[in-house]
Amino acid sequence: MKKLKQITLLALFVLTVGAAKAQTATDAVVKELERAKAYTKEYLDVMPEASYSLKPTPQMRSFADQFLHLADANYAFAATATGEKSPLAMGALEKGTDKSKATVTKDVLASYDFVIASIKKLPEAKLKEVVKVFGRFDLTRAQTLDKCFEHQTHHRGQATVYIRLAGATPPQEKLF
């Protein structure tokens, strides 16, 4: 009987410790965005400075503008999803005039820092709350963060073609 009691207590302890270390939904989102930030930096790093102005067709954004658009959207999605005030007006980065590699890299990485810091402040219980995205779409805060992630992935994927057109090799896929 004493042995059974010890085993039961040990099992309860293991379960309690495991639950205490369990990752929250916001922790998981932060982890994925930290990975995405590092992956995006690899894209910015591999593109030659002279090719930041590359536009595959006149109708398309330049490489720099692709990433500044991504950064603008990071701010907008994160502000909407978390309620944190964006430090920039919508579209301000893409409308800017300094499209150098150094400035684009700094601005894009800062947008990820804003997203990550904002999510870290967001109580997990708020993820199910509905917010109005871009004045048109009713989504939960969690869905809005999903759209943020989907959007940056979309533009990073487009940038793969730009990098190849510039004669460089894009970073290897990073799913995990």
C-alpha positions in Angstrom: 0.0 0.0 0.0 2.8 2.3 0.9 4.5 1.6 -2.5 1.3 2.4 -4.3 1.0 5.7 -2.5 4.6 6.6 -3.4 4.0 5.8 -7.0 0.8 7.8 -7.1 2.5 10.8 -5.5 5.4 10.5 -7.9 2.9 10.4 -10.9 1.1 13.4 -9.6 4.4 15.3 -9.2 5.5 14.5 -12.7 2.1 15.5 -14.1 2.2 18.8 -12.1 5.7 19.7 -13.3 4.8 18.8 -16.8 1.7 21.0 -16.7 3.7 23.9 -15.2 6.2 23.6 -18.1 3.5 23.3 -20.7 3.8 25.8 -23.5 1.0 28.3 -23.7 -0.6 29.2 -27.1 1.1 32.6 -27.0 4.5 31.0 -26.2 4.0 28.8 -29.3 3.2 31.8 -31.5 6.3 33.7 -30.2 8.5 30.7 -30.8 7.3 30.4 -34.5 7.7 34.2 -35.0 11.3 34.1 -33.6 12.0 31.3 -36.1 10.4 33.3 -38.9 12.4 36.4 -37.9 15.7 34.5 -38.2 14.6 33.0 -41.5 13.6 36.4 -42.9 17.0 37.8 -41.9 18.6 35.1 -43.9 16.6 36.3 -46.9 17.7 39.9 -46.3 21.3 38.9 -45.8 21.6 36.7 -49.0 20.3 39.3 -51.4 23.1 41.5 -52.8 22.8 45.2 -51.8 22.7 46.2 -55.5 19.6 44.0 -56.0 17.4 45.5 -53.3 15.9 47.7 -56.1 15.2 44.6 -58.3 11.7 44.5 -59.7 11.0 41.4 -61.9 8.4 43.4 -63.8 7.5 47.1 -63.7 4.2 46.3 -61.9 5.8 44.4 -59.1 7.3 45.7 -55.9 11.1 45.9 -55.6 12.8 43.4 -53.3 13.2 46.1 -50.7 9.5 47.1 -51.0 8.4 43.4 -50.6 10.1 43.3 -47.2 9.0 46.8 -46.2 5.4 45.9 -47.0 5.9 42.7 -44.9 7.1 44.9 -42.0 4.3 47.4 -42.4 1.8 44.5 -42.2 3.6 42.9 -39.2 2.9 46.2 -37.3 -0.7 46.4 -38.4 -1.6 42.8 -37.7 0.2 42.8 -34.3 -1.4 46.1 -33.2 -4.9 44.8 -34.2 -4.3 41.3 -32.6 -2.8 42.5 -29.4 -4.2 46.0 -28.8 -0.7 47.5 -28.7 -0.3 50.8 -30.5 1.9 50.5 -33.6 4.8 53.0 -33.6 4.3 53.5 -37.3 1.4 54.6 -39.6 0.1 51.9 -41.9 2.4 51.7 -45.0 5.0 54.2 -43.6 8.0 51.9 -44.2 7.1 51.1 -47.8 6.5 54.8 -48.6 9.9 55.7 -47.1 12.9 56.7 -49.3 15.8 54.8 -47.8 15.6 51.3 -49.4 19.2 50.4 -48.5 20.0 46.9 -47.4 21.0 48.1 -43.9 17.8 50.2 -43.4 15.5 47.6 -44.8 17.0 44.9 -42.6 16.8 47.1 -39.5 13.2 48.0 -40.2 12.0 44.5 -41.0 13.7 43.0 -37.9 12.2 45.8 -35.7 8.8 44.8 -37.0 9.3 41.3 -35.8 10.5 42.6 -32.5 7.2 44.6 -32.1 5.1 41.6 -33.0 6.9 39.3 -30.6 7.0 41.8 -27.7 3.3 42.6 -28.2 2.3 38.9 -28.2 4.3 38.3 -25.0 2.1 40.9 -23.3 -1.1 39.4 -24.6 -3.0 37.3 -22.0 -3.8 33.9 -23.5 -7.5 34.3 -22.5 -7.8 37.2 -25.0 -6.9 35.0 -28.0 -10.5 34.0 -28.6 -11.8 37.7 -28.6 -13.0 39.0 -31.9 -11.4 42.1 -33.4 -12.0 44.0 -36.6 -9.1 43.5 -39.0 -8.5 46.3 -41.5 -11.9 47.6 -40.8 -13.5 44.7 -42.7 -12.9 41.3 -41.3 -14.1 39.9 -37.9 -11.5 37.5 -36.7 -10.3 36.3 -33.3 -7.0 37.7 -32.1 -5.5 34.2 -32.7 -6.8 34.2 -36.3 -5.3 37.6 -36.8 -1.9 36.4 -35.6 -2.3 33.5 -38.0 -2.9 35.9 -40.9 0.2 37.9 -39.8 2.2 34.7 -40.1 0.6 33.7 -43.4 1.3 37.1 -44.9 5.0 37.3 -44.0 5.4 33.7 -45.3 3.7 34.7 -48.6 6.0 37.6 -49.2 9.1 35.8 -48.1 8.1 33.1 -50.6 7.8 35.7 -53.4 11.3 37.0 -52.5 12.8 33.6 -53.4 12.2 34.4 -57.0 13.9 37.8 -56.7 16.9 36.2 -55.1 17.2 33.7 -57.9 16.9 36.5 -60.5 19.7 38.3 -58.8 21.9 35.2 -59.2 22.0 34.4 -55.5 20.8 31.3 -53.7 17.9 31.6 -51.3 18.1 30.1 -47.8 17.1 26.5 -47.3 13.6 25.8 -46.1 13.1 26.0 -42.4 10.0 24.4 -41.3 11.2 23.6 -37.8 
